Amino acid sequence: MPLPPVHHHTGLESSGGATRVARLLLEGLARFDVDSSLSFELAEKADMAAIAPEEFGARLPRGAIAHVHCTGDWPTLLGSIPTGTKTVITLHDCELLTGGCPHPLDCPMDERGCAEPCPRNFPGADAVRKRKLEEVMRLDPVVAAPSRWLTRLAKTHLLRPVRVIPNGVPWPADLRAKPEARKMLGIHPAARVALFAAHGGMNAAYKSGDAWQAIWERLKKALPDLVCFAVGGDREERRDDFILWPYVDREKLTLLMGASDVLLYPTRADNHSLVVLEAMAAGLPVVAYAVGGIPEQIVDRMTGMLVPPGDFDRFVDTALSVLSSRSLGRQMGQEAFLSGRRKFSVERMVGDYARLYASL
């Protein structure tokens, strides 16, 4: 059965997990001979037109499924879509469920709605949340989420079924040799190498960017030969063996992962992180807080190490245990590569969405 045309919509043109997933789907659906297109609200190139939320519905290609990944204004964008349009929504965070929070950390929000007044000062939070719910009920979309964690939340707050479709990334056939990657970056073969990575770098609030240097300093005292890369900020800088990189392209990030011994990911809130999947595809064990959908990606003590959320001392000690044992790191990295290839490949993700589109 031929699949219908699909139009993907997301926010910023070049960054964020939602945009990355939309692009991977666009590329992968070409194998199914699906007529796919992609639009942005904030285009960063002069020759790329942006579509404002209020214009989205009118600009949809005729007969296309509207697949929305993210938007800066959920009520307006959903309100622009004509009733009866076949619509798919992929939840990349919690914002559709709330009055504005991408992740409602330490918020008394419950199944009845947002707290009033909003503890984070989002204006009219509960009224905004109710507007979103009204538009969801009107459109009756198919809703998908990459993690079971977010699926459970969405079912409660959107009052409807939600499908679990885990994220996927391109998976190499074989692992890159670590000595080769280190040689390309000028890193001594015997050094211990840790990596932090998040969009926004040390300013990434949800990813504990403000704690990266403190974690590094504690680890450096125990491992004097430790080198650390902190990737994703807005500048390039070297502080002893703590090396800051700005936002890098996928090829460079893969090289850095190939040269590292562990990805340190002290995230405070997360859905189904692409950077964790990319680390697994590079054979890199991950040390992370066990929040959100992270435990659905990392099998504790097999493909990485999970730490109770917010336990800074435990995080440092766990990272130190991985960095101190080359054999443990290699074993977990190899298992992460093999198990991740079965569960989190881009081919599996594209196939899951193709079956969803066919069901419409």
N, C-alpha and C positions, 0 to 999 in steps of 0.2 A: 504494500500500500504506500503510495507516495505521501511524504510528510508535507504539512502545510508550511508556507513561509513563516519565518520567525523574526521579529524585530526586538533586539535587546536594547535596554536603556540603562545607563549608569550615570554616575556623577562626574568626577574629575577625569580628564582624558588619559592621564598617564600614570596614576597611582592608585593604590588601594586594592585590597583583595577582591572586592566586587568587580572592579574593572578587569582585573586579571582573569577571573573566572569567566566573565562575559567574552573576553577575547579568545580564551581557550575553547569555549563552546563554539564561537563563530568559526574558528579554524577547523575544529573537529567535525562540525556538521557538514562541512563541504564534502566529506567522505560519503555522507548519506544523500548527497545531491539536493540539499535543502537550501532554498533561497533565504539567506540570513543577512541581516543588516544590524548596524550598531549606531546608537546615538548617545551624545553626552550633553549634560547641562552646562558644564564648564569646559570648553575646548581650549587647548593651550597653543594651538597652531593657527596662524592667520587664515589658512585656507580651509579650516574645518568649522562648519557652522554648528553653533550650539542650539539646543532646543530647550526653551524655558518650560517649566512644569505645566503652565497653563496652556501651552501649545502642543503638548505631547499627543493627546488624543487625535487632534485634527491632522497631525503630520504622520500618523501611522500608515504604512503601506496598506492598500486595499486587501482585505482578507487575511492579513497577517495575525499571528498570535503575538500579543504584547507580552514580552518577558521583561519584567522590571526587576533590576538588581538593587538599585539604591537611588535615592533622590534627596535633595535638600528640602523638599516640601511634599511630604506624602499626601496630605489632604488635597492639595491643589492638583498634583499630578494624577492621582487616582480619580479625582473629580472630573478631569478632562477626558477620561476614557468613556466612550459611549456605552450605555447599558447593552449587554448582549455580546460585547467583544470578548473573544476567548483570551483570557489573561492568566499568566503565570507569574508568581512573585517568589523570588528566592530571598530568604532572610539571611543577610550577612551579619547582622547584629540585632539588637532589641528595639531599634528606634520605631519601627512600625507599631510596636506593642505599648509604647510609653508616650508621655507628653513631651518627649524631647531627648531623653537619655539614650545614647547608644548602648550603654550597659548600666543598669540602675544599681550601682554599688552602694551598699549601706543605706538603701532607701527602703522605707516601710511600705512601698507599693505591694499590693496583694491582688487577688483575683477580682476584687471590687473596683480596682483602678488606682490612679495615682494619688499620692498624699497631697492634701491641701492644707497650708500652702506648700508649694514644691520646695523641698530642702535644697535644691540646686537653682532655684529662682527662675525656672522656665515659666514664662507668663502663661496663665490659664492652662496649666499642664493637663488637668483632667478633661477640660473641654476639648482640647486638641486631640487627646487620646480617643475621646468619643467620636469626634469627626472622622478620624482614621477608621475606626471600627464601622461606622455607618457606610463609608465608601467600600470597605471590604465586603460588607454584607450585600450591598447593591450589585457589585460586580461579580460576586460569587467566584473568585479566582481559584485556581489550583495553587496551593502554597507549599513550598518546599523549604527545607532547612538542612544545612550540612551535618548538624549534630543532633543526637537524641536529646541532649540537654536543652537546646533551643526549641526543639520540636515540642517538648513537654510544656515549656513556657508559652509557646505560641498557641497550642491547643486550648490552654486555659484562657488566654486573653483575647484570642480572635474567635473563640467559640466555633471552631471548625476543625476538620481533619487536616493534618499536616504531614507531608511525605518527607522521609529522611533520604537525602541524596548527598552522601559525603563528597567533599571537594576532591579533586584530583589534579595532579600535575604531570608534566612529561617525565618519564622514567627512563634513564639510560639503560642500555643493555648490560653494561659492566661498570664497575666503580673505577674512577680515576685513581691512579697510583699517587699516594700522598707525597712521596719524595719528588715526583714530577711537579705537583702543584706548588710545593715549597720552593723548589728551585726557581720557578717562574716568578715567585714573589720575593725571593732573596731571603728566605727564612732558613735558619740552621736546621738540619735534619733531626737533631736531638732535642730541639726546643719543645716545650709544652705550649700549645696554642689554644686559646679560648676565643669564642666569638659571641658578641651580642649583635642582634639585628632586629630593627623595627623601623617602620616608617615614622620619621620624626626624631630618630636617634635618642639622645639623652633628654630630649623634651617630650618624649612619648609617655604621657601620664599613665595610660592603661598598661603599658609595658614596663613600668618601674624604671624608666630611663634615668630618673633622678637618683637611683640607687646603683647604677652600673659601676661608677667609679669606686664607690665604697666596697662593693663586692670584689672588684679587681684588687683593691689595696689589701684586703684581707687575704686573698689568694696569693698575691705576690710575696707576702711575708713568709708563707709556707713553701712556695715554689719560686726561688729566685730567678730561674730561667724562663719563667712564664711570660709569653707575649700575648697581648689581647687586642682584638679588633672590635671597635664599636661602630657599627654601620647604620646609616640611615638618616644622619643629621644634615645640617646645612653647611658644614665646613670640613676642611681637612686639617688635621693637627696631630702632632705627636707629643705625648706627655710621658717621657721615659719609654717604657715598653707598652704603654697604653695608647693605641693608635686609632684616631678618629677618622672615619671615612664618611663622605657625604653619601647621599642616595646613589647607589650604583646600579648598573644594568644587570640583567639576569646572568649574563656570562661571567661578569666579574664576581657576583655573589656566589655562583657555583664554584669558581676558582678558590675563593676564600674559604668556603665550606670544605672543599677538597683538601685544603692545607691545614684545617683545624682538627683539634682532638675532641671538642665538645661545643655544642651550642648552648649558651646560658640564656634561658628564656623566663625571667621572673615576672611573667605577665599577671596582672591583677584581675583581668577579665578577658575572656576570649570565647569565640564560637568554635571555629574549626580552622586553625591557623595554617595559611599556606607556607609560611616560613618554616614551620615544623615539618610539613610534608617535604619541602625542598631539602631540608637537612637530612631527612630519611633517605631521599633519593640520592644524596651524596654520601651515604653510609656514615652519617654523623650522629652519634648519640645526643640526646637532648636532656638537659636538666631543667625542669619547669615546675611552677606551682600547679597543683591539681585543681584548676578552676575550669568552669564552663565545659566545653567539649574537649579539652586537652586530654583527659584520661581516655577518651575514645580513640585518640591518635597514638598515644604512648602507652605501651604495656610496661608497667613499673618493673624495673630490674631486668627486663628483657630487651627492650628497644630504647630505653632511657631510664631516667629516674624522676619520680614524682615526689613533690615536697608539699607538706600541708600549707595551704594558702597563707601568705604573709609571714611565715616563719623564716626570718632573715638568717639567723644563725644556722638553722638546719639547711637552708639553701647553700650557704657557703661550705658547710661540712660535706654536703652531698657532692657539690661540684669538685671539691678537693679530692674526694674518694675516686671520682672518675678520672680526674687529671693525673692522679698518682699511680694509676694502674693502666699501662698501655694495653695489656691483654684484655682487661675488662672493657675498655673503650672500643677496641677492635671487635670484640665479641658482640657487644650491643649494637654497634654500627652495622655490622654484617646482618644481624637479625632484623634491624630496622629497614635495611635496604630490601631484603627478601620479602618480609611480611608486608611492607608498604607497597611493593610492586603488585602484590595480589589484591590489595584493598583500595589503594589510593592512586591508581594510574589515571591519566587524563582520558584514556580510551574507555575505561569503565564509567567515568562520570558522563562523558558524551553519550554513551550508549543508554545510560539511565534516563537522561533528558530526552533522547530521541524517542524512547518508549513512552515517556510522559506526553510528548507532543502528539504521538500517534494516537494516544488514548483520547485526545480532544477532537 
